[in-house]
Amino acid sequence: MRIMGVLAAVALLCAGCGDQAADPAGRGPAVASATPGAREMRLVGGGTFTDPAPRASAIVYDTRLVPPGAWAQVNVESGAVLATATVTVKGMLPGRTYGAHLHVNPCGFKPEDAGPHYQHSHTHASAENEVWLDFTTDAQGAATGTATQDWALVPGRLPRSLVIHAEPTRSTGPEAGAAGLRIACVTLVER
């Protein structure tokens, strides 16, 4: 929680710095504004990936791409202005890039149970409107992916999982946001 307070303070201090882009109406520097209804919150999830089971917090759907013993930890922190999400993994395939996004539903027995990508404004798939945390593993299969958004999460409409995909996220074109099959999922809970 303290991190979000520091991030908000830094954002406010930087708002007065030079070289800020003007807002579209030409009224001066563009500054992220508070999201209505937002409050400080933290979502977490993780553990060693297991086969789908009731109340499992980390589920594997494809053990060829998420080997036995692999694990993940997810943290999502949000204040009134910013949201930051981080996923840390170990034991994945070495030297591979995985797509990873926040989704609207908890993990379930089937990969599609997590629902669609969480979107800030339900308009389009993009790194600015969704939370993409793609990561590339090192030689030991470890990696961390982080995304910071200039908008906050709103209670009552929170992401409920992080889904790991088989491919990197496509960032342009008609398939923007697509990242191949859903191979693992981490359910998120509010703390």
C-alpha positions as CSV (number, residue, x, y, z in Angstrom):
1,M,0.0,0.0,0.0
2,R,2.9,2.3,0.9
3,I,4.4,1.8,-2.6
4,M,1.2,3.2,-4.2
5,G,1.3,6.3,-2.0
6,V,4.9,6.9,-3.1
7,L,4.0,6.3,-6.7
8,A,1.1,8.8,-6.5
9,A,3.4,11.4,-4.8
10,V,6.1,10.9,-7.6
11,A,3.4,11.3,-10.2
12,L,2.2,14.5,-8.7
13,L,5.7,15.9,-8.4
14,C,6.5,15.0,-12.0
15,A,3.4,16.7,-13.2
16,G,5.1,20.1,-12.7
17,C,8.3,19.0,-14.5
18,G,9.1,20.3,-18.0
19,D,8.7,18.3,-21.2
20,Q,5.2,17.1,-20.3
21,A,2.9,16.4,-23.2
22,A,0.0,18.8,-23.4
23,D,-3.5,17.5,-23.1
24,P,-5.6,17.3,-26.3
25,A,-7.5,20.5,-25.4
26,G,-4.2,22.4,-25.2
27,R,-4.7,23.4,-21.5
28,G,-1.2,22.5,-20.4
29,P,0.5,19.3,-19.2
30,A,-1.5,16.2,-19.2
31,V,-1.7,14.7,-15.7
32,A,-3.3,11.4,-14.8
33,S,-6.4,12.1,-12.8
34,A,-8.0,10.0,-10.0
35,T,-10.3,7.2,-11.2
36,P,-13.8,7.8,-9.8
37,G,-14.6,5.2,-7.1
38,A,-10.9,4.0,-6.9
39,R,-9.2,3.3,-3.6
40,E,-6.0,1.7,-2.5
41,M,-6.1,-2.0,-2.9
42,R,-4.0,-5.1,-3.4
43,L,-4.7,-8.3,-5.2
44,V,-2.5,-11.4,-4.8
45,G,-2.2,-14.9,-5.9
46,G,0.2,-17.7,-6.6
47,G,1.8,-21.0,-5.7
48,T,3.0,-24.1,-7.4
49,F,1.0,-24.9,-10.5
50,T,-1.3,-28.0,-10.0
51,D,-4.0,-29.7,-12.1
52,P,-7.4,-28.0,-12.0
53,A,-9.1,-28.6,-8.6
54,P,-11.6,-26.8,-6.4
55,R,-9.9,-23.8,-4.6
56,A,-6.6,-24.3,-6.5
57,S,-4.9,-21.0,-6.7
58,A,-2.4,-21.8,-9.5
59,I,-3.6,-24.1,-12.2
60,V,-1.7,-25.6,-15.1
61,Y,-3.5,-26.6,-18.4
62,D,-0.4,-27.6,-20.4
63,T,2.4,-29.4,-18.6
64,R,4.5,-29.4,-21.8
65,L,4.9,-25.6,-21.5
66,V,4.5,-25.3,-17.7
67,P,6.6,-28.1,-16.2
68,P,5.8,-29.9,-12.9
69,G,7.2,-27.8,-10.0
70,A,6.8,-24.5,-11.8
71,W,5.3,-21.7,-9.7
72,A,4.1,-18.1,-9.9
73,Q,3.4,-15.1,-7.6
74,V,1.2,-12.3,-8.8
75,N,0.8,-8.9,-7.1
76,V,-1.5,-6.1,-8.3
77,E,-1.5,-2.8,-6.4
78,S,-3.8,0.1,-7.2
79,G,-4.3,3.6,-5.8
80,A,-6.5,6.4,-6.9
81,V,-4.4,7.1,-10.0
82,L,-2.1,4.2,-10.9
83,A,-2.2,0.4,-11.1
84,T,0.9,-1.8,-11.1
85,A,0.9,-5.5,-11.7
86,T,3.9,-7.9,-11.3
87,V,4.2,-11.6,-12.0
88,T,7.2,-13.6,-11.0
89,V,7.7,-17.2,-12.2
90,K,10.2,-20.0,-11.6
91,G,10.6,-23.5,-13.1
92,M,9.1,-22.6,-16.5
93,L,10.8,-23.6,-19.8
94,P,14.1,-21.7,-20.2
95,G,14.5,-19.0,-22.8
96,R,10.9,-18.8,-23.8
97,T,8.6,-15.8,-24.0
98,Y,5.1,-16.2,-22.6
99,G,2.1,-13.9,-22.9
100,A,0.4,-13.0,-19.6
101,H,-2.7,-10.8,-19.0
102,L,-5.2,-10.1,-16.2
103,H,-8.6,-11.7,-16.8
104,V,-12.1,-11.0,-15.4
105,N,-12.9,-14.3,-13.8
106,P,-11.1,-16.6,-11.4
107,C,-9.3,-19.7,-12.8
108,G,-11.4,-22.8,-13.3
109,F,-11.3,-26.4,-14.6
110,K,-11.2,-25.2,-18.2
111,P,-8.8,-22.5,-19.6
112,E,-11.7,-20.4,-20.9
113,D,-13.3,-20.2,-17.3
114,A,-11.1,-17.1,-16.6
115,G,-13.1,-15.1,-19.2
116,P,-11.8,-12.3,-21.4
117,H,-9.0,-9.9,-20.7
118,Y,-9.7,-7.3,-18.0
119,Q,-10.2,-4.0,-19.7
120,H,-10.2,-0.5,-18.2
121,S,-12.7,0.9,-20.6
122,H,-14.2,-2.1,-22.5
123,T,-13.3,-0.6,-25.9
124,H,-10.3,-2.4,-27.4
125,A,-7.4,-4.7,-26.8
126,S,-4.2,-2.7,-26.2
127,A,-1.4,-2.5,-23.6
128,E,-2.9,0.8,-22.5
129,N,-6.4,-0.5,-21.9
130,E,-5.5,-3.9,-20.6
131,V,-2.8,-5.3,-18.3
132,W,-0.2,-7.2,-20.3
133,L,2.7,-8.8,-18.4
134,D,4.6,-10.8,-21.0
135,F,7.9,-12.2,-19.7
136,T,10.9,-14.1,-21.1
137,T,12.5,-16.7,-18.9
138,D,16.2,-17.0,-18.2
139,A,18.3,-20.2,-18.5
140,Q,16.7,-21.5,-15.2
141,G,13.1,-20.8,-16.3
142,A,12.7,-17.7,-14.1
143,A,11.3,-14.3,-15.0
144,T,9.4,-11.3,-13.9
145,G,6.9,-9.2,-15.9
146,T,5.6,-5.8,-14.7
147,A,3.0,-3.4,-16.1
148,T,2.0,0.0,-14.8
149,Q,-1.1,1.7,-16.0
150,D,-2.1,5.4,-15.6
151,W,-5.5,4.3,-14.3
152,A,-6.7,2.7,-11.2
153,L,-8.8,-0.4,-10.5
154,V,-12.3,0.2,-9.3
155,P,-13.9,-2.0,-6.5
156,G,-16.8,-4.1,-7.9
157,R,-15.0,-4.5,-11.3
158,L,-11.6,-6.1,-10.5
159,P,-9.5,-8.6,-12.4
160,R,-9.8,-12.0,-10.8
161,S,-6.9,-13.9,-12.4
162,L,-3.7,-13.8,-14.4
163,V,-3.6,-16.1,-17.4
164,I,-0.3,-17.3,-18.9
165,H,-0.5,-17.9,-22.6
166,A,1.7,-20.0,-24.9
167,E,2.9,-17.1,-27.1
168,P,3.9,-13.5,-26.8
169,T,1.1,-10.9,-27.0
170,R,0.4,-9.5,-30.4
171,S,0.4,-5.7,-30.1
172,T,-1.0,-4.6,-33.4
173,G,-3.4,-5.6,-36.1
174,P,-6.7,-7.4,-36.0
175,E,-5.3,-9.9,-33.5
176,A,-4.0,-7.3,-31.0
177,G,-4.1,-8.8,-27.5
178,A,-4.1,-12.4,-28.7
179,A,-1.3,-14.6,-27.2
180,G,-2.1,-18.2,-28.2
181,L,-3.5,-21.0,-25.9
182,R,-4.1,-20.5,-22.2
183,I,-1.6,-22.7,-20.5
184,A,-1.8,-21.7,-16.8
185,C,-3.8,-19.5,-14.5
186,V,-3.4,-17.8,-11.1
187,T,-6.5,-16.8,-9.2
188,L,-6.3,-13.3,-7.5
189,V,-7.8,-12.4,-4.2
190,E,-8.1,-9.0,-2.5
191,R,-5.8,-8.4,0.6
